[in-house]
Amino acid sequence: MSLGKNIQYLRKQKRLTQEQLAEIMSVSRQTISRWEADDVVPELDKLVILSDVFSCKLDIMVKENISAENEIYSEIKVKKVKAFQMARYVMLTPNPEDDVNAYMENWAHRSGLLEFQPDAMRIGWDFPFVPPDMHTRFGIHGYVAAYILPEGFDTNCPGVELANQREADYAVITIYNPFDAVDRIRNGYKKILAFLEANGFCEKPKEDILSCFEYVYEKEGISCMDVYIHMDSVSKTNSFTNFS
């Protein structure tokens, strides 16, 4: 365990530079640098303030290896997603994610989409409007899968709903090997929500904008999932800087 690495990790999650954290802590930037390098251990009163600043329990910050999560989760970034059109479909089944993804892949072949663009992006998200008794009595869940349609592609192939998404800002995290452990995806969502709260943002549903969605892909032999959560577009988004 490295307290310094934990401080550095939490500072970056809070979107603070060393200079900004130094100002909050009433110390010099060099002191922050020495803390993060494990050259000096902060005094107890400073540790208490750090735990408040980072919204992190003191025992977790001191005892656990928080930075080890870098192997599972990327840093959270803010991305502007341009407007797009999508073809989507929802299924309510005991295993809706696999079922609807298979359905949409079949549709993508029938419609000619995968011939037009073999790497067409398929996204998905939970469908929340499932009656409680269907879930508790029959194990029924809902999931939506959608292909983002490239410019110039046109089809009359039935079996999907066409919808338009407006340009929007999202907080995004990448989860590596997301299906290796049950809680990895859930914790990824929690991390984004904590990031939004810590930085004065919040999830804000709007018409013609997806509240959240997931994108699963392979990269260098590793399974990856990008989780997107919509955030209110305000001027603060453009004030983020580089974090050393």
ABEGO torsion letter per residue (X at the ends): XBAAAAAAAAAAAAGBBAAAAAAAAGBBAAAAAAAAAGABBBBAAAAAAAAAAAGBBAAAAAABBAAAAAAABBBBBBBBBBBBBBBBBBBBBABAAAAAAAAAAAAAAAAGAAAABAABBBBBBBBABBBAAAAAAAGBBBBBBBBBBBBGBBBABBGBBBBBBBBBBBBBBBBBGAAABAAAAAAAAAAAAAAAAAAGBBBBBBBGBBABBBBBBBBGGBBBBBBBBBBBBBAAAAABBBBX
